[in-house]
Amino acid sequence: MIREACLLVICSLTHELALGNPQNPVDTFLGSIGTPGYKFSVGDGANFARLVASGPPSQRLSIGGFGSPSAQIQAQGETPVQPSFSNPPPPLGSGRDPATQTCGTAPPFCTRTRYRTIDGSCNNLVRPTWGVPQTPYGRLVPFNYGDGISSWPVATSGQPLPNPRELSLRLFPDKQLVDQVWNLNAQQWGQIITHDMSLTAGVAQTHCSPANATCMKMHKDQLTCCDDNGRLTPDASSNPTCAPILIPPNDPVHSRIGTQCMNFVRTGNTRTRGCTPLNAPAQPISTVTAYMDLSLVYGSSASQARPIRSFQGGRLLTVLRGGREWPPQDPNITLTCESAQSPNEPCYLTGDIRVNQNPQLTVLQIILMREHNRIADTLTNLNPHWDDETIFQEARRIHIAEFQHINYYEYLPIFLGYENMVKNKLIYPGIKGYVNDYNPNVDPSVLDEHATAAFRHFHTLIRGYLRLISEARSLLGTVRLSDWFNRPLLLELSTAFDDLARGLTVQAQDFSDQFWDSEITQFLFKRNNTFGGDLRATDIQRGRDHGLGSYVTTRAACGLPVPKSFADLLDFISEENVQVLQSMYQSVLDVEVVVAGSLEHNVPGAQAGPTFLCILTEQFYRTRVGDRFFYENGADRDIAFTPSQLEAIRHGSSMARILCDNADGIQAMQPRAFEQINGGNRLVSCEQLPFIDLTLWQESSDFFKK
């Protein structure tokens, strides 16, 4: 389908990479601070790198859907399981939930309401299924399946593509080049945004070894392609959804310990769900709303939303422990918190099944949950006659608006570039009143190229050791990321929640480049093993699973220069990396967008190269303009904020304010909370930060104050 949106395409850029002199170690990792439950490590500081880029001004070109016909490219030449763990029905939103076995259903009719539906339906009154869960990702370029339908992509010669693990090892090593401007909060907030907008459909998996009878019995209805010992299972050869990543014989880590594979299961798609004709390409499915609507807080269906609401005072359900509010316990701890060592450990239930994945993600999810309840409590005091539903919906509406404002005016300019966003009408700095740019002909669906390639590039920003920071902004210690995957217990140990939250705003993120932290390329989800998976290899494999178009085809769709040889890649990629690509791919036409897009030099002012910047700009234009409820819209007065309310949201919404209001012991914060503390971004008392004046929502004779 041809998409109707304009974007910026960056052409003819030249860059050079200048590495700063390595600095002395800057981190003093403490062995212990005497706090039970903390686990600390000792390590070296990181070298710093700075990207110096120059080039002519960017050009504006438009694309539509699959690009112009003239631009189409023609092919050339084993862990014990505690039996006491509960095992209730499948968690809502998981691959075993029967509700996920459809391809998006439209309501019988749409009515105009003040509030968004929980599943996003009827946002577009003419096309009510746009942006709803269980619908396919959008596309910029055609599918690149081997048979045009669903089979694994192959090279133009018909031979297999390079091994994804080998690509990861050769092109994406660990160099720990640290960003001197932006902090780890910037990296982690990106995961909040992507979890809000997409969740690739899958099937419930287990890592049981076939020799572990207890584990196999408990998870008998789940798929195992590569077990916890890195051995191929019978499913790997008999189940078409299995596509394990094979370990090359010269792997410097895994070949020495006899690892055969890393687990990988193909995405659920329109063919596996019986929604596509036999001769039509399989379309991968996303199982959450595509809108920027905080579905990770509220859920993407009524069945997900119901268990997390208190139905009192408009609040989300919480559990009080240690004088602090936490999300309710997920009853399916064996699936959602697989690293937990006791059924009594915290395992949280929120609007998104991935909430427990890593400590910093969980911190921010809890911050967002508490923010809803803070708003709801204030609205209850202002309007004691409102019922639970009204308070819940109004609090949700305000919360989504501040989330959208933070994303577009504070967060995205860091990664997409401020000038780029202004030129392409993603933001309107300084505007007073409404923007009114909703376009019912723009499909807000998340592009596959965005979710599976461009936004995944920012995995490069992840740090493998997380700092615990005191209120005085001194280092208390560090925790190793791989020790706490899918085990949120850490957050409730002593003051760890606040210490990690401060750490987000003090610790630097890794630089946006081709270098990946070994915690996510050698130890991902390792559980009780010495080594684990490889996120970079998984990203490459996922791109193939989805049949993403090649790097060359994607550049063509973006209006960028179309490479006809490996030498033509030198406009955006270094000579050293082009040489590696040429040694691994048979033809330039075989080079994958997931791989080459992450090797491009960053566009000045942005944190991605030209191809990924094209995709990112296109996506966030669609996300804004295709949302009838976007907070700056005012054409429909029934759903719009009043002018004074809109100005209050613009004035008082910030990442710093949300952290101050919802952590337990944070009393000061730098105003720009995605940026490291510096001379122009000093710590200030939380009381000095702007806030949203919620008294503007106090009901008056004309409903709300104008």
C-alpha positions as CSV (number, residue, x, y, z in Angstrom):
1,M,0.0,0.0,0.0
2,I,1.3,3.5,-0.9
3,R,1.8,5.5,2.3
4,E,1.2,9.2,2.2
5,A,3.8,11.0,4.2
6,C,6.9,13.2,3.5
7,L,10.2,12.8,5.1
8,L,13.7,14.1,5.1
9,V,16.3,12.2,3.1
10,I,19.9,12.9,3.8
11,C,22.1,12.8,0.7
12,S,25.8,13.2,-0.2
13,L,27.1,13.4,3.3
14,T,30.8,13.1,4.2
15,H,31.9,12.3,7.7
16,E,35.1,11.5,9.5
17,L,35.5,9.6,12.8
18,A,37.9,11.2,15.2
19,L,38.6,9.3,18.3
20,G,39.6,11.2,21.4
21,N,42.5,10.2,23.5
22,P,41.6,7.4,25.9
23,Q,41.0,8.7,29.3
24,N,42.0,7.1,32.6
25,P,39.4,4.9,34.2
26,V,36.6,7.1,35.4
27,D,34.6,4.4,37.2
28,T,35.5,3.2,40.7
29,F,33.4,0.1,41.1
30,L,33.0,-0.7,44.7
31,G,33.2,-4.2,45.9
32,S,30.5,-3.8,48.6
33,I,28.5,-1.1,50.3
34,G,27.1,-3.4,53.0
35,T,23.6,-3.6,51.5
36,P,22.2,-7.1,51.5
37,G,21.1,-8.3,48.1
38,Y,23.3,-5.9,46.0
39,K,25.7,-7.6,43.7
40,F,28.6,-5.5,42.6
41,S,31.4,-5.8,40.1
42,V,34.7,-4.3,39.5
43,G,35.7,-3.0,36.1
44,D,37.6,-0.4,34.0
45,G,36.4,2.9,32.8
46,A,35.6,3.4,29.1
47,N,37.3,5.3,26.4
48,F,35.4,8.2,25.0
49,A,34.7,8.8,21.3
50,R,33.4,11.8,19.5
51,L,32.0,11.9,16.0
52,V,33.1,14.9,14.0
53,A,30.9,15.2,10.9
54,S,30.6,17.7,8.1
55,G,28.8,17.9,4.9
56,P,26.4,19.9,2.7
57,P,22.9,20.8,3.9
58,S,20.4,18.0,3.8
59,Q,18.0,17.8,0.9
60,R,14.2,17.1,1.1
61,L,12.9,14.3,-1.0
62,S,9.6,12.5,-0.6
63,I,8.9,8.8,-0.8
64,G,5.6,6.9,-1.0
65,G,5.3,3.3,0.0
66,F,7.6,1.1,-2.1
67,G,9.4,4.0,-3.7
68,S,9.3,5.1,-7.4
69,P,9.3,2.3,-10.0
70,S,12.5,3.7,-11.5
71,A,14.2,3.1,-8.2
72,Q,13.5,-0.6,-8.0
73,I,16.6,-2.7,-8.0
74,Q,17.2,-5.5,-10.4
75,A,19.2,-8.5,-9.4
76,Q,22.7,-8.8,-10.7
77,G,24.7,-11.8,-11.8
78,E,19.6,-27.7,31.9
79,T,18.3,-25.7,35.0
80,P,16.2,-27.3,37.9
81,V,12.6,-26.1,38.0
82,Q,10.9,-25.6,41.4
83,P,7.8,-27.6,41.4
84,S,6.1,-25.2,43.8
85,F,5.9,-22.5,41.1
86,S,2.4,-21.7,39.9
87,N,1.5,-22.4,36.3
88,P,-1.9,-20.7,35.7
89,P,-3.5,-20.0,32.3
90,P,-1.2,-18.2,29.8
91,P,-0.5,-14.5,30.5
92,L,-2.6,-12.1,28.5
93,G,-0.8,-10.9,25.4
94,S,1.5,-13.9,25.2
95,G,1.6,-16.3,22.3
96,R,-0.5,-18.8,24.2
97,D,-3.3,-16.3,24.7
98,P,-6.2,-17.3,22.4
99,A,-7.0,-13.7,21.9
100,T,-3.7,-13.3,19.9
101,Q,-4.7,-15.8,17.2
102,T,-6.6,-13.3,15.1
103,C,-5.5,-10.7,12.6
104,G,-7.2,-7.6,14.0
105,T,-10.9,-7.3,14.1
106,A,-13.0,-4.2,13.5
107,P,-15.8,-3.3,15.9
108,P,-19.3,-3.5,14.4
109,F,-19.5,0.3,14.3
110,C,-17.6,3.3,15.6
111,T,-19.0,6.1,17.7
112,R,-17.3,9.4,18.5
113,T,-16.2,9.3,22.1
114,R,-14.0,11.7,24.3
115,Y,-11.5,8.9,25.1
116,R,-9.3,6.5,23.1
117,T,-10.4,2.9,23.1
118,I,-8.1,0.6,24.9
119,D,-7.3,-1.3,21.7
120,G,-6.9,1.7,19.4
121,S,-10.0,0.8,17.3
122,C,-12.0,3.6,15.8
123,N,-9.1,6.1,16.2
124,N,-9.6,6.4,12.5
125,L,-13.4,6.5,12.1
126,V,-13.2,5.4,8.4
127,R,-10.5,2.7,8.8
128,P,-11.3,1.5,12.4
129,T,-8.6,-1.3,12.4
130,W,-5.7,1.0,11.6
131,G,-3.2,0.8,14.5
132,V,-5.1,-2.0,16.5
133,P,-3.3,-5.0,18.0
134,Q,-2.9,-8.3,16.0
135,T,-2.4,-6.4,12.7
136,P,0.6,-6.5,10.3
137,Y,3.5,-4.1,10.4
138,G,3.6,-1.5,7.7
139,R,6.2,-1.7,4.9
140,L,8.4,0.7,3.0
141,V,9.8,-1.9,0.6
142,P,8.5,-5.3,-0.7
143,F,9.1,-8.5,1.1
144,N,12.3,-10.3,0.4
145,Y,11.4,-13.9,1.2
146,G,13.3,-16.6,-0.6
147,D,10.2,-17.8,-2.4
148,G,8.4,-14.5,-2.3
149,I,5.9,-16.0,0.2
150,S,7.6,-16.9,3.6
151,S,10.8,-18.9,3.2
152,W,14.1,-17.8,4.6
153,P,15.8,-15.1,2.4
154,V,18.8,-16.2,0.4
155,A,21.6,-14.4,-1.5
156,T,20.9,-13.5,-5.2
157,S,23.0,-16.6,-6.1
158,G,20.6,-18.8,-4.2
159,Q,23.2,-19.5,-1.5
160,P,22.6,-18.9,2.2
161,L,23.3,-15.5,3.6
162,P,26.2,-15.1,6.0
163,N,25.8,-16.5,9.5
164,P,24.2,-13.9,11.8
165,R,26.5,-14.8,14.7
166,E,29.5,-14.4,12.6
167,L,28.3,-11.0,11.3
168,S,27.8,-9.9,14.9
169,L,31.3,-11.0,15.9
170,R,33.1,-9.4,13.0
171,L,31.2,-6.1,12.6
172,F,29.7,-5.4,16.1
173,P,32.4,-6.0,18.7
174,D,32.6,-4.5,22.2
175,K,34.6,-1.2,22.3
176,Q,32.8,0.7,25.1
177,L,32.9,4.1,23.4
178,V,30.8,6.3,25.7
179,D,28.6,9.3,24.8
180,Q,29.8,12.5,26.5
181,V,26.4,14.3,26.3
182,W,23.5,11.9,26.7
183,N,22.8,9.6,29.7
184,L,21.5,6.1,30.0
185,N,18.0,7.4,30.5
186,A,18.0,8.4,26.8
187,Q,18.8,4.8,25.8
188,Q,16.3,3.3,28.2
189,W,13.4,5.6,27.3
190,G,13.8,4.4,23.7
191,Q,12.8,0.9,24.9
192,I,9.8,2.4,26.6
193,I,8.7,4.0,23.3
194,T,9.2,0.9,21.2
195,H,7.4,-1.3,23.7
196,D,4.5,1.2,23.6
197,M,4.2,0.9,19.9
198,S,5.1,-2.7,18.9
199,L,5.4,-6.2,20.1
200,T,6.3,-8.9,17.6
201,A,3.9,-11.8,17.7
202,G,5.4,-15.1,18.8
203,V,4.7,-18.4,20.5
204,A,5.4,-19.3,24.1
205,Q,8.9,-20.7,24.4
206,T,10.9,-22.7,26.9
207,H,14.6,-23.4,27.2
208,C,14.1,-26.8,28.9
209,S,16.6,-29.5,28.0
210,P,14.8,-32.7,26.9
211,A,16.7,-34.5,29.6
212,N,15.0,-32.3,32.3
213,A,11.8,-34.3,32.6
214,T,10.4,-32.0,35.3
215,C,10.8,-28.9,33.2
216,M,9.5,-30.5,30.1
217,K,6.4,-31.7,31.9
218,M,5.7,-28.3,33.3
219,H,6.1,-26.6,29.9
220,K,4.9,-29.4,27.7
221,D,2.8,-27.1,25.5
222,Q,5.7,-24.7,24.8
223,L,8.2,-24.7,21.9
224,T,11.8,-25.5,22.4
225,C,14.1,-25.0,19.4
226,C,17.4,-24.6,21.2
227,D,17.6,-25.7,24.8
228,D,19.2,-24.0,27.8
229,N,22.4,-25.9,27.2
230,G,22.7,-24.6,23.7
231,R,21.7,-27.9,22.0
232,L,19.4,-28.3,19.1
233,T,16.1,-30.1,20.0
234,P,13.8,-32.2,17.9
235,D,11.6,-29.1,17.4
236,A,14.4,-27.5,15.5
237,S,14.1,-29.8,12.6
238,S,10.4,-30.6,12.7
239,N,8.7,-27.3,13.6
240,P,8.7,-24.7,10.8
241,T,8.6,-21.9,13.3
242,C,12.0,-22.8,14.6
243,A,15.0,-21.0,13.1
244,P,17.8,-21.3,15.7
245,I,21.0,-19.3,15.1
246,L,23.8,-21.8,14.5
247,I,27.1,-21.3,16.2
248,P,30.0,-21.1,13.7
249,P,32.8,-23.6,14.4
250,N,35.3,-20.8,15.1
251,D,33.2,-18.9,17.6
252,P,35.6,-17.6,20.2
253,V,33.2,-18.1,23.0
254,H,30.6,-20.7,22.3
255,S,32.6,-23.2,20.2
256,R,34.9,-23.9,23.2
257,I,32.0,-25.1,25.4
258,G,30.2,-27.1,22.7
259,T,27.3,-24.7,22.1
260,Q,25.4,-25.6,18.9
261,C,22.8,-22.8,18.7
262,M,21.0,-19.9,20.1
263,N,17.2,-20.0,20.4
264,F,15.1,-18.3,17.8
265,V,11.4,-18.7,16.9
266,R,9.8,-17.1,13.9
267,T,7.3,-14.3,14.3
268,G,3.6,-15.1,14.1
269,N,2.2,-13.8,10.8
270,T,-0.9,-13.6,8.7
271,R,-0.2,-17.0,7.1
272,T,0.3,-18.9,10.4
273,R,-3.0,-17.3,11.5
274,G,-4.8,-18.2,8.3
275,C,-5.5,-14.5,7.3
276,T,-3.6,-14.5,4.1
277,P,-4.2,-16.2,0.7
278,L,-1.8,-19.0,0.0
279,N,0.1,-17.1,-2.7
280,A,0.4,-13.8,-0.7
281,P,3.5,-12.9,1.3
282,A,3.4,-13.6,5.1
283,Q,3.0,-10.4,6.9
284,P,4.6,-10.3,10.4
285,I,2.1,-9.2,13.1
286,S,2.4,-6.8,16.0
287,T,0.3,-7.6,19.1
288,V,-0.1,-4.1,20.7
289,T,-1.5,-0.8,19.5
290,A,0.6,1.1,17.1
291,Y,-0.3,4.5,18.6
292,M,1.8,6.4,21.1
293,D,-0.8,5.7,23.8
294,L,1.0,4.2,26.8
295,S,-0.4,0.7,26.0
296,L,2.6,-0.6,28.0
297,V,1.0,1.0,31.1
298,Y,-2.7,0.4,30.3
299,G,-2.7,-2.7,28.1
300,S,-3.9,-3.2,24.5
301,S,-7.1,-5.0,25.2
302,A,-9.9,-5.0,27.8
303,S,-8.7,-8.4,29.0
304,Q,-5.2,-6.9,29.6
305,A,-6.5,-3.7,31.2
306,R,-9.0,-5.3,33.7
307,P,-6.5,-7.1,36.0
308,I,-4.3,-4.0,36.4
309,R,-7.1,-1.6,37.4
310,S,-8.2,-1.1,41.0
311,F,-11.7,0.3,40.0
312,Q,-11.5,2.7,42.8
313,G,-10.6,6.4,42.4
314,G,-9.5,5.8,38.8
315,R,-6.3,4.2,39.9
316,L,-4.2,1.4,38.6
317,L,-3.9,-1.6,40.9
318,T,-0.8,-1.6,43.2
319,V,0.6,-3.6,46.1
320,L,2.1,-1.8,49.1
321,R,5.4,-3.1,50.3
322,G,7.9,-1.3,52.5
323,G,5.7,1.8,52.3
324,R,6.0,2.0,48.5
325,E,3.6,1.1,45.7
326,W,4.5,-1.7,43.3
327,P,2.6,-3.3,40.4
328,P,0.6,-6.4,41.3
329,Q,2.1,-9.8,41.1
330,D,2.0,-11.7,37.8
331,P,0.5,-15.1,38.5
332,N,2.5,-16.7,35.7
333,I,6.0,-16.3,37.2
334,T,7.5,-19.3,35.5
335,L,7.0,-17.7,32.1
336,T,7.3,-14.0,32.7
337,C,10.1,-14.1,35.3
338,E,12.0,-17.2,34.3
339,S,15.1,-16.2,36.2
340,A,13.3,-16.0,39.6
341,Q,14.5,-18.4,42.2
342,S,11.4,-18.4,44.3
343,P,7.7,-18.1,43.6
344,N,7.6,-15.4,46.3
345,E,9.9,-13.1,44.4
346,P,8.4,-10.0,42.9
347,C,7.2,-10.5,39.3
348,Y,5.2,-7.6,38.0
349,L,2.0,-7.4,36.0
350,T,1.4,-4.3,33.9
351,G,0.0,-3.5,30.5
352,D,3.0,-5.1,28.8
353,I,4.3,-8.6,29.2
354,R,8.0,-7.4,28.8
355,V,7.9,-5.3,32.0
356,N,10.3,-7.5,33.9
357,Q,12.9,-7.8,31.2
358,N,15.7,-5.7,32.7
359,P,16.0,-3.5,35.8
360,Q,16.0,-0.1,34.2
361,L,13.1,-0.8,31.9
362,T,11.1,-2.0,35.0
363,V,12.1,1.2,36.9
364,L,10.6,3.4,34.2
365,Q,7.5,1.2,33.9
366,I,6.8,1.6,37.6
367,I,7.5,5.4,37.4
368,L,4.8,5.6,34.6
369,M,2.3,3.5,36.6
370,R,2.8,5.7,39.7
371,E,2.4,8.8,37.5
372,H,-1.0,7.7,36.5
373,N,-2.0,7.2,40.1
374,R,-0.6,10.5,41.1
375,I,-2.7,12.3,38.4
376,A,-5.8,10.2,39.4
377,D,-5.4,11.1,43.1
378,T,-5.2,14.8,42.3
379,L,-8.2,14.7,40.0
380,T,-10.2,12.9,42.7
381,N,-9.4,15.6,45.2
382,L,-10.3,18.3,42.7
383,N,-13.5,16.6,41.5
384,P,-14.7,14.3,44.4
385,H,-18.1,13.8,42.5
386,W,-16.4,12.1,39.5
387,D,-16.8,8.3,39.3
388,D,-14.0,5.8,38.9
389,E,-14.3,5.6,35.1
390,T,-14.2,9.3,34.6
391,I,-11.1,9.8,36.8
392,F,-9.4,6.8,35.1
393,Q,-10.0,8.1,31.6
394,E,-9.1,11.7,32.3
395,A,-5.9,10.7,34.1
396,R,-5.0,8.3,31.2
397,R,-5.7,11.1,28.7
398,I,-3.4,13.6,30.6
399,H,-0.7,11.0,31.1
400,I,-0.7,10.1,27.4
401,A,-0.4,13.8,26.5
402,E,2.6,14.4,28.7
403,F,4.2,11.2,27.3
404,Q,3.7,12.4,23.7
405,H,5.1,15.8,24.6
406,I,8.2,14.4,26.2
407,N,8.7,12.1,23.3
408,Y,8.4,14.7,20.5
409,Y,9.9,17.8,22.1
410,E,12.4,16.4,24.5
411,Y,13.5,12.9,23.5
412,L,13.2,12.4,19.7
413,P,15.2,15.6,18.8
414,I,18.2,13.9,20.4
415,F,18.0,11.0,18.0
416,L,16.3,12.4,14.9
417,G,17.8,15.9,15.0
418,Y,16.0,19.1,16.0
419,E,16.2,20.7,12.6
420,N,15.2,17.5,10.8
421,M,12.1,17.3,13.0
422,V,11.1,20.9,12.4
423,K,11.6,20.7,8.6
424,N,9.5,17.6,8.4
425,K,6.7,18.9,10.6
426,L,7.2,16.5,13.5
427,I,7.4,19.3,16.0
428,Y,6.2,23.0,16.1
429,P,8.5,24.7,18.6
430,G,7.0,27.9,20.1
431,I,3.6,27.4,18.7
432,K,0.6,28.7,20.7
433,G,-2.7,26.9,20.4
434,Y,-3.5,23.8,18.4
435,V,-1.6,22.3,15.5
436,N,-4.4,20.4,13.8
437,D,-2.3,18.2,11.5
438,Y,-4.3,15.0,11.8
439,N,-4.7,13.3,8.4
440,P,-7.1,10.3,8.2
441,N,-5.3,9.1,5.1
442,V,-2.0,8.5,7.0
443,D,-1.7,4.9,8.3
444,P,-0.1,5.0,11.8
445,S,0.9,1.3,11.7
446,V,4.5,0.7,12.8
447,L,6.8,0.1,9.8
448,D,8.6,-3.2,9.9
449,E,11.8,-1.4,8.8
450,H,11.4,0.8,11.9
451,A,10.6,-1.8,14.5
452,T,13.0,-4.5,13.1
453,A,15.9,-2.5,11.8
454,A,16.1,1.3,12.5
455,F,15.0,1.5,16.1
456,R,16.8,-1.7,17.0
457,H,20.0,0.1,16.0
458,F,19.8,1.9,19.4
459,H,20.6,-1.4,21.2
460,T,24.1,-0.1,20.6
461,L,23.5,2.4,23.4
462,I,23.1,-0.2,26.1
463,R,25.5,-0.4,29.0
464,G,26.3,-3.8,30.5
465,Y,26.9,-2.6,34.1
466,L,24.3,-0.3,35.8
467,R,25.4,2.3,38.3
468,L,23.7,2.8,41.6
469,I,23.8,6.5,42.5
470,S,23.1,8.3,45.8
471,E,21.1,11.5,46.2
472,A,24.5,13.3,46.5
473,R,25.2,11.8,43.0
474,S,28.0,9.6,44.3
475,L,28.6,6.1,43.1
476,L,27.3,3.4,45.5
477,G,28.1,0.4,43.3
478,T,27.2,-1.3,40.1
479,V,25.0,-4.3,39.1
480,R,25.6,-6.5,36.1
481,L,22.8,-6.4,33.6
482,S,22.9,-10.1,32.7
483,D,22.4,-11.1,36.4
484,W,19.0,-9.5,36.5
485,F,17.2,-10.2,33.2
486,N,13.6,-11.2,34.0
487,R,14.2,-10.9,37.7
488,P,12.9,-7.6,39.2
489,L,13.7,-8.5,42.8
490,L,16.6,-6.1,42.7
491,L,14.3,-3.1,42.7
492,E,12.9,-3.9,46.1
493,L,16.2,-4.4,47.8
494,S,16.9,-1.5,50.1
495,T,17.0,1.8,48.1
496,A,17.9,0.2,44.8
497,F,14.9,1.5,43.0
498,D,15.8,5.2,43.6
499,D,19.6,4.4,43.2
500,L,18.9,2.9,39.8
501,A,16.6,5.7,38.8
502,R,19.3,8.3,39.6
503,G,21.8,6.1,37.8
504,L,19.8,6.5,34.6
505,T,20.4,10.3,34.7
506,V,24.0,10.2,35.8
507,Q,25.6,7.3,33.8
508,A,26.5,7.9,30.2
509,Q,24.9,5.8,27.5
510,D,27.2,4.1,25.0
511,F,27.8,6.0,21.8
512,S,25.6,5.4,18.8
513,D,27.9,3.4,16.6
514,Q,28.6,-0.2,15.5
515,F,30.1,-1.3,18.9
516,W,27.9,-3.4,21.2
517,D,28.3,-4.2,24.9
518,S,29.3,-7.8,25.4
519,E,26.6,-8.2,28.1
520,I,24.0,-8.3,25.3
521,T,26.1,-10.1,22.6
522,Q,27.6,-12.8,24.9
523,F,25.4,-13.0,28.0
524,L,21.9,-12.1,26.9
525,F,19.3,-14.0,29.1
526,K,22.0,-16.3,30.3
527,R,20.0,-17.4,33.4
528,N,22.2,-19.8,35.4
529,N,24.6,-20.4,32.5
530,T,28.1,-18.8,32.0
531,F,27.2,-17.4,28.6
532,G,23.9,-16.5,26.9
533,G,22.5,-15.2,23.7
534,D,23.5,-12.5,21.2
535,L,21.1,-9.6,20.7
536,R,22.8,-8.3,17.6
537,A,22.7,-11.8,15.9
538,T,19.1,-12.0,17.0
539,D,18.3,-8.7,15.4
540,I,19.9,-9.8,12.1
541,Q,17.9,-13.1,12.2
542,R,14.7,-11.2,12.9
543,G,15.2,-9.1,9.9
544,R,15.4,-12.2,7.8
545,D,12.5,-13.7,9.5
546,H,10.4,-10.7,8.5
547,G,11.7,-10.7,4.9
548,L,13.0,-7.2,5.1
549,G,14.2,-5.6,1.9
550,S,17.9,-5.3,1.3
551,Y,20.0,-2.3,2.2
552,V,20.2,-1.3,-1.4
553,T,16.4,-1.5,-1.9
554,T,15.8,0.4,1.3
555,R,18.1,3.2,0.2
556,A,16.3,3.4,-3.1
557,A,12.9,3.7,-1.3
558,C,14.3,6.6,0.7
559,G,15.6,8.4,-2.4
560,L,19.2,8.0,-1.4
561,P,21.9,7.2,-3.9
562,V,21.5,3.6,-5.0
563,P,24.8,1.5,-4.7
564,K,25.6,-0.7,-7.7
565,S,28.9,-2.0,-6.2
566,F,30.5,-2.4,-2.9
567,A,32.6,0.7,-3.7
568,D,29.4,2.7,-3.8
569,L,28.8,2.0,-0.1
570,L,31.7,4.2,0.8
571,D,29.5,7.3,0.7
572,F,28.0,6.4,4.1
573,I,30.2,3.5,5.4
574,S,33.9,3.4,6.2
575,E,36.3,1.6,3.9
576,E,37.2,-0.9,6.7
577,N,33.6,-1.9,7.1
578,V,32.9,-2.1,3.4
579,Q,35.8,-4.5,3.1
580,V,34.3,-6.8,5.7
581,L,30.9,-6.6,4.0
582,Q,32.5,-7.6,0.7
583,S,34.3,-10.5,2.3
584,M,31.0,-11.9,3.8
585,Y,28.3,-11.1,1.2
586,Q,28.5,-12.3,-2.4
587,S,26.9,-9.3,-3.9
588,V,26.1,-5.7,-2.8
589,L,22.5,-6.6,-3.5
590,D,22.6,-9.2,-0.7
591,V,23.7,-6.7,2.0
592,E,21.0,-6.5,4.7
593,V,19.6,-3.2,6.0
594,V,19.8,-4.4,9.6
595,V,23.6,-4.8,9.2
596,A,24.6,-1.9,6.9
597,G,22.3,0.6,8.4
598,S,24.1,0.3,11.7
599,L,27.5,0.8,10.0
600,E,26.6,4.2,8.4
601,H,28.2,7.4,9.8
602,N,25.7,9.4,11.8
603,V,24.1,12.4,10.2
604,P,25.2,15.6,11.9
605,G,22.8,16.5,14.7
606,A,21.3,13.0,14.8
607,Q,22.3,9.6,16.2
608,A,21.7,7.5,13.1
609,G,22.9,7.3,9.5
610,P,21.0,8.5,6.5
611,T,19.0,5.3,5.8
612,F,17.9,4.7,9.4
613,L,17.2,8.5,9.8
614,C,14.9,8.3,6.8
615,I,13.0,5.4,8.3
616,L,12.8,7.0,11.8
617,T,11.5,10.3,10.4
618,E,8.9,8.6,8.3
619,Q,7.7,6.5,11.3
620,F,7.3,9.3,13.8
621,Y,5.6,11.5,11.2
622,R,3.0,8.8,10.7
623,T,2.7,8.2,14.4
624,R,1.8,11.8,15.0
625,V,-0.2,12.7,11.9
626,G,-2.1,9.4,11.8
627,D,-3.4,9.8,15.4
628,R,-6.8,11.6,15.8
629,F,-6.2,11.9,19.5
630,F,-2.7,13.4,19.3
631,Y,-2.5,15.9,22.1
632,E,-1.9,19.0,20.0
633,N,-5.0,18.4,17.8
634,G,-7.9,20.7,18.5
635,A,-10.2,20.4,15.5
636,D,-12.6,18.1,17.4
637,R,-13.4,20.0,20.5
638,D,-15.0,17.0,22.1
639,I,-11.6,15.3,22.4
640,A,-9.3,18.3,22.5
641,F,-7.7,19.8,25.6
642,T,-8.8,23.4,26.3
643,P,-6.2,26.0,25.2
644,S,-5.1,26.6,28.8
645,Q,-4.8,22.8,29.5
646,L,-2.7,22.4,26.3
647,E,-0.4,25.1,27.4
648,A,-0.1,23.6,30.8
649,I,0.9,20.3,29.3
650,R,3.5,22.0,27.2
651,H,4.8,23.9,30.1
652,G,4.9,21.2,32.8
653,S,5.7,18.0,31.0
654,S,9.3,16.8,31.3
655,M,11.3,13.6,32.1
656,A,12.8,15.4,35.1
657,R,9.4,16.1,36.6
658,I,8.1,12.6,36.2
659,L,11.1,11.2,37.9
660,C,10.9,13.7,40.7
661,D,7.2,13.1,41.3
662,N,7.3,9.3,41.3
663,A,10.5,8.1,42.8
664,D,10.7,7.8,46.6
665,G,13.9,9.6,47.5
666,I,14.8,11.9,44.6
667,Q,14.8,15.5,45.8
668,A,16.8,17.1,43.0
669,M,17.2,16.5,39.2
670,Q,18.8,18.2,36.2
671,P,16.0,19.9,34.1
672,R,17.0,18.1,30.9
673,A,16.9,14.6,32.3
674,F,18.1,12.8,29.1
675,E,21.3,14.9,29.2
676,Q,24.2,14.4,31.6
677,I,24.7,16.9,34.4
678,N,26.9,19.7,33.3
679,G,27.4,23.5,33.7
680,G,24.3,24.3,31.7
681,N,22.2,21.5,33.1
682,R,22.8,21.6,36.8
683,L,20.9,19.8,39.5
684,V,18.0,21.8,40.9
685,S,15.4,21.1,43.6
686,C,12.5,19.2,42.3
687,E,10.3,22.0,43.6
688,Q,11.8,24.3,41.1
689,L,10.9,22.3,38.1
690,P,7.8,23.3,36.0
691,F,4.7,21.1,36.6
692,I,1.3,20.6,34.9
693,D,-1.3,22.6,36.7
694,L,-4.0,20.0,37.2
695,T,-6.4,22.6,38.7
696,L,-7.3,23.4,35.1
697,W,-9.2,20.1,35.1
698,Q,-11.3,21.1,38.1
699,E,-14.9,21.0,36.9
700,S,-16.6,24.3,36.6
701,S,-20.0,25.5,35.3
702,D,-18.7,25.1,31.7
703,F,-17.1,21.7,32.6
704,F,-13.5,22.7,32.4
705,K,-11.7,26.0,32.9
706,K,-10.8,27.6,29.6
